[in-house]
Amino acid sequence: PPTQFDFGVGSRKNLAMIEACKKLGITPLCSNVLDGGLATGRYTSTNPTGGEVSKGENDTGPFGQRKLEKLDALFKVQEGLVEKVNRRIGQRMMKYEAGQAPKINRDVTTTQIAINYVRAKGAVPLVSVNNLKMANEVLGCLGWDLSEEEVDELDKACKTCGV
């Protein structure tokens, strides 16, 4: 039987729950995988409004500046992994003859890195999809996984950031 709780790259307080579920043969279902948008990499200390037009002088976006600064190291690792995973997928696709390569995403995003991190930890990520863009983000997670080394990079960045 499955069990559900919050977990994501930006909010790992339930990491032990995933391990416990796996030992008990329970499939962990994780909600709030993107931590309210924080784990997407859209909001950073240098872009606190996520590219949205500021609502005024004191508009710092949905997350406090201190919290965003605290997660800067994680965001940098996510961005670096986007390049690394895209390169790896590209190299894998070049091994196929013309027209024979599987149709998988070749333009991985930081959001997809965050979703596949939850999968790599052994849980099923539950992601809210309320528009076509988000549906495409979720579909873009299929056909590739994070390597152990890439998961380790994210784990180290999370520890550095205190999450």
QUIGI-V408394 format. One record per residue. N is the residue number from 1. SS is DSSP state (H for helix, E for strand, L for the rest). PHI is phi in degrees with one decimal (none if undefined). BURIAL is # if it has 24 or more other C-alpha atoms within 12 Angstrom, else .. Layout:
# QUIGI-V408394
n = (N & N)
ss = (SS & SS)
phi = (PHI & PHI)
burial = (BURIAL & BURIAL)
This chain:
# QUIGI-V408394
n = (1 & 2 & 3 & 4 & 5 & 6 & 7 & 8 & 9 & 10 & 11 & 12 & 13 & 14 & 15 & 16 & 17 & 18 & 19 & 20 & 21 & 22 & 23 & 24 & 25 & 26 & 27 & 28 & 29 & 30 & 31 & 32 & 33 & 34 & 35 & 36 & 37 & 38 & 39 & 40 & 41 & 42 & 43 & 44 & 45 & 46 & 47 & 48 & 49 & 50 & 51 & 52 & 53 & 54 & 55 & 56 & 57 & 58 & 59 & 60 & 61 & 62 & 63 & 64 & 65 & 66 & 67 & 68 & 69 & 70 & 71 & 72 & 73 & 74 & 75 & 76 & 77 & 78 & 79 & 80 & 81 & 82 & 83 & 84 & 85 & 86 & 87 & 88 & 89 & 90 & 91 & 92 & 93 & 94 & 95 & 96 & 97 & 98 & 99 & 100 & 101 & 102 & 103 & 104 & 105 & 106 & 107 & 108 & 109 & 110 & 111 & 112 & 113 & 114 & 115 & 116 & 117 & 118 & 119 & 120 & 121 & 122 & 123 & 124 & 125 & 126 & 127 & 128 & 129 & 130 & 131 & 132 & 133 & 134 & 135 & 136 & 137 & 138 & 139 & 140 & 141 & 142 & 143 & 144 & 145 & 146 & 147 & 148 & 149 & 150 & 151 & 152 & 153 & 154 & 155 & 156 & 157 & 158 & 159 & 160 & 161 & 162 & 163)
ss = (L & L & E & E & E & E & L & E & L & L & E & L & L & L & H & H & H & H & H & H & H & H & H & H & L & L & L & E & E & E & E & L & L & L & H & H & H & H & H & H & L & L & L & E & L & L & E & L & L & L & L & L & L & L & L & L & L & L & L & L & L & L & L & L & H & H & H & H & H & H & L & H & H & H & H & H & H & H & H & H & H & H & H & H & H & H & H & H & H & H & H & H & H & H & L & L & L & L & L & L & L & L & L & L & L & L & L & L & L & H & H & H & H & H & H & H & H & H & H & H & L & L & L & E & E & L & L & L & L & L & L & H & H & H & H & H & H & H & H & L & L & L & L & L & L & L & L & H & H & H & H & H & H & H & H & H & H & H & H & H & H & L & L)
phi = (none & -81.4 & -136.1 & -123.0 & -160.4 & -76.2 & -167.1 & -170.7 & -60.9 & -95.3 & -148.9 & -103.5 & -61.6 & -100.6 & -57.2 & -64.3 & -64.9 & -62.5 & -60.6 & -63.0 & -60.8 & -61.1 & -63.5 & -91.6 & 75.6 & -101.5 & -83.4 & -79.2 & -107.6 & -109.7 & -102.9 & 51.3 & -59.3 & -97.9 & 50.9 & 66.2 & 103.4 & -61.3 & -79.9 & -76.0 & 82.6 & -70.4 & -101.0 & -135.3 & -64.4 & -93.3 & -142.7 & -65.5 & -92.9 & 66.9 & 88.8 & -78.6 & -66.8 & -61.6 & -87.3 & 154.1 & -58.2 & -96.9 & -76.7 & -106.7 & 82.5 & -74.7 & -123.7 & -66.3 & -58.6 & -61.4 & -64.4 & -64.7 & -63.1 & -60.6 & -97.1 & -52.8 & -62.7 & -65.6 & -61.0 & -64.0 & -64.9 & -58.7 & -63.3 & -64.0 & -69.3 & -56.4 & -63.8 & -62.3 & -67.4 & -60.4 & -63.0 & -62.5 & -64.5 & -59.4 & -64.0 & -64.5 & -70.4 & -68.7 & -76.1 & -88.7 & -72.0 & -51.9 & 81.0 & -101.2 & -67.9 & -64.8 & -87.4 & -124.2 & -60.8 & -116.1 & -134.8 & -65.2 & -116.1 & -64.0 & -61.7 & -67.8 & -60.1 & -63.5 & -67.0 & -71.5 & -62.6 & -63.3 & -61.1 & -63.1 & -79.4 & 99.6 & -115.8 & -96.5 & -78.4 & -102.8 & -117.1 & -69.5 & -121.5 & -125.4 & -159.1 & -63.2 & -60.1 & -69.4 & -60.4 & -67.3 & -60.5 & -65.6 & -61.4 & -68.8 & -82.5 & -81.8 & 91.9 & -151.3 & -132.8 & -78.0 & -76.0 & -58.5 & -61.3 & -67.3 & -64.3 & -60.9 & -59.8 & -66.1 & -58.9 & -63.9 & -64.6 & -62.2 & -64.5 & -59.2 & -85.1 & 81.6 & -114.8)
burial = (. & . & . & . & # & # & # & # & # & # & # & # & . & # & # & . & # & # & . & . & # & . & . & . & . & . & # & # & # & # & # & # & # & # & # & . & # & # & # & # & # & # & # & # & # & . & # & # & # & . & . & . & . & . & . & . & . & . & . & # & # & # & # & . & . & . & # & # & . & # & # & # & # & # & # & # & # & # & # & . & # & # & . & # & # & # & . & . & # & . & . & . & . & . & . & . & . & . & . & . & . & . & . & . & # & # & # & # & # & # & # & # & # & # & # & # & # & # & # & # & # & # & # & # & # & # & # & . & . & . & . & . & . & . & . & . & # & # & # & # & # & # & . & # & # & # & . & . & . & # & # & . & # & # & # & . & # & # & . & . & # & . & #)
